[in-house]
Amino acid sequence: MNPEERAVAAVADMMALSARTAPKGKGADSIRIRVKQGSDIAVLSAEMRSIGEEMGIGFFIRDAGNVEACDACVLIGCEGGTNLGLNCGGCGFQTCAAMKEEYQASISGAPFSGPNCVIKMADLGIAVGSAVKTASIHNVDNRIMYSAGVAALRLGWLDTCSVAYGIPLKAGGKNIFFDR
């Protein structure tokens, strides 16, 4: 590993810390985080490419090229099928119990499972935002990718999660996520 790759690995760990310590609704943590490097990057990229070809979604294939060239990828997912018992209705159901009754671990053909607790999805957004803030503070190029999260779920890397995002990281002379 060169100095830049070592620095990216350290920042990836700090991003995981930022996501873990980000505020959560009612203080209930349902965020799951994985950091992937080395040969796992090729596996993730290949899965993204496979999904893109299978579903005819070009940006999955484009994103796979970015992931293939990255130094590390932080994966952040959420167990959105869990709820806080607030009965807020944000999920589209009158009660949390009604949402839970309708929850499906796998919706036919959909990349994510659902329905999901709106507060848990906000928790996921805050965790992802906290992680990319940390990358930015440390000058590591990054991009939030729906496509990488979908691939991570299909690979079973965040097996209890219903929704996930990937954040590939690169330290280089030019931002690989800029001219896409």
FIVEXFI-842175 format. One record per residue (C-alpha): residue in three letters; x, y, z. Coordinates in steps of 0.05 Angstrom, whole numbers, plus 5000, padded with zeros to 4 digits. Last residue first. Layout:
BEGIN
  resn  east  north    up
   ala     X      Y     Z
...
***
This chain:
BEGIN
  resn  east  north    up
   arg  4633   5219  4689
   asp  4682   5275  4696
   phe  4681   5287  4772
   phe  4682   5219  4806
   ile  4754   5204  4786
   asn  4778   5267  4823
   lys  4847   5282  4795
   gly  4916   5273  4826
   gly  4891   5215  4866
   ala  4862   5194  4932
   lys  4799   5153  4920
   leu  4738   5134  4960
   pro  4675   5097  4941
   ile  4613   5113  4983
   gly  4560   5059  4978
   tyr  4488   5066  4997
   ala  4439   5019  5031
   val  4365   5003  5041
   ser  4331   4941  5071
   cys  4388   4921  5117
   thr  4397   4855  5154
   asp  4443   4825  5102
   leu  4491   4884  5094
   trp  4544   4845  5056
   gly  4492   4799  5025
   leu  4520   4808  4955
   arg  4452   4834  4932
   leu  4454   4885  4988
   ala  4524   4908  4969
   ala  4502   4914  4896
   val  4443   4959  4915
   gly  4489   5002  4958
   ala  4539   5009  4901
   ser  4484   5032  4854
   tyr  4457   5084  4903
   met  4525   5116  4902
   ile  4550   5173  4946
   arg  4614   5200  4915
   asn  4683   5208  4944
   asp  4749   5244  4936
   val  4789   5244  5001
   asn  4808   5314  5025
   his  4807   5297  5099
   ile  4749   5344  5115
   ser  4714   5318  5054
   ala  4718   5246  5076
   thr  4690   5265  5144
   lys  4633   5303  5113
   val  4620   5242  5070
   ala  4610   5200  5133
   ser  4565   5250  5167
   gly  4521   5255  5105
   val  4515   5180  5101
   ala  4496   5176  5175
   ile  4445   5233  5167
   gly  4414   5200  5107
   leu  4409   5132  5142
   asp  4377   5165  5203
   ala  4326   5198  5157
   met  4311   5129  5129
   lys  4301   5104  5200
   ile  4253   5162  5213
   val  4214   5145  5150
   cys  4205   5073  5172
   asn  4211   5030  5110
   pro  4161   4994  5067
   gly  4201   4958  5045
   ser  4258   4921  5013
   phe  4307   4953  4964
   pro  4330   4934  4894
   ala  4259   4918  4870
   gly  4246   4859  4824
   ser  4198   4824  4872
   ile  4199   4859  4939
   ser  4245   4823  4987
   ala  4244   4825  5063
   gln  4172   4846  5059
   tyr  4142   4894  5109
   glu  4066   4897  5108
   glu  4056   4874  5180
   lys  4113   4920  5202
   met  4078   4979  5171
   ala  4012   4962  5206
   ala  4048   4955  5273
   cys  4082   5023  5262
   thr  4013   5053  5256
   gln  3972   5092  5206
   phe  4013   5069  5147
   gly  4045   5113  5094
   cys  4116   5109  5121
   gly  4110   5178  5152
   gly  4048   5157  5191
   cys  4077   5181  5258
   asn  4058   5117  5296
   leu  4117   5129  5343
   gly  4133   5056  5355
   leu  4206   5065  5334
   asn  4207   5021  5274
   thr  4246   4963  5244
   gly  4236   4950  5170
   gly  4287   5004  5154
   glu  4346   4963  5178
   cys  4395   5013  5150
   gly  4456   5010  5105
   ile  4523   5043  5099
   leu  4578   5016  5054
   val  4646   5051  5055
   cys  4687   5035  4993
   ala  4762   5034  4988
   asp  4818   5054  4939
   cys  4773   5067  4880
   ala  4785   5048  4807
   glu  4736   4989  4805
   val  4685   5033  4842
   asn  4690   5086  4787
   gly  4682   5034  4732
   ala  4623   5003  4768
   asp  4591   5073  4770
   arg  4589   5074  4693
   ile  4558   5004  4692
   phe  4506   5022  4744
   phe  4494   5087  4706
   gly  4473   5047  4645
   ile  4413   5012  4674
   gly  4391   4956  4628
   met  4367   4913  4687
   glu  4413   4853  4676
   glu  4470   4894  4647
   gly  4469   4945  4703
   ile  4460   4890  4756
   ser  4521   4853  4728
   arg  4563   4916  4726
   met  4546   4931  4798
   glu  4562   4859  4817
   ala  4629   4863  4781
   ser  4646   4929  4817
   leu  4629   4898  4885
   val  4672   4836  4872
   ala  4730   4879  4846
   ile  4726   4923  4909
   asp  4725   4860  4953
   ser  4793   4842  4925
   gly  4826   4900  4961
   gln  4781   4944  5003
   lys  4711   4943  5034
   val  4688   4981  5095
   arg  4623   4958  5125
   ile  4570   4997  5164
   arg  4502   4978  5191
   ile  4453   5031  5218
   ser  4396   5008  5262
   asp  4413   5050  5323
   ala  4356   5073  5368
   gly  4373   5140  5400
   lys  4300   5161  5393
   gly  4316   5177  5320
   lys  4391   5171  5309
   pro  4446   5224  5313
   ala  4511   5206  5278
   thr  4559   5166  5321
   arg  4561   5104  5276
   ala  4564   5144  5211
   ser  4622   5186  5237
   leu  4658   5124  5262
   ala  4650   5090  5194
   met  4678   5153  5162
   met  4737   5150  5210
   asp  4750   5079  5186
   ala  4746   5101  5114
   val  4794   5159  5132
   ala  4846   5109  5157
   ala  4839   5066  5094
   val  4845   5129  5050
   ala  4909   5148  5087
   arg  4938   5079  5075
   glu  4920   5084  5001
   glu  4953   5153  4997
   pro  5016   5129  5032
   asn  5025   5069  4984
   met  5000   5000  5000
***
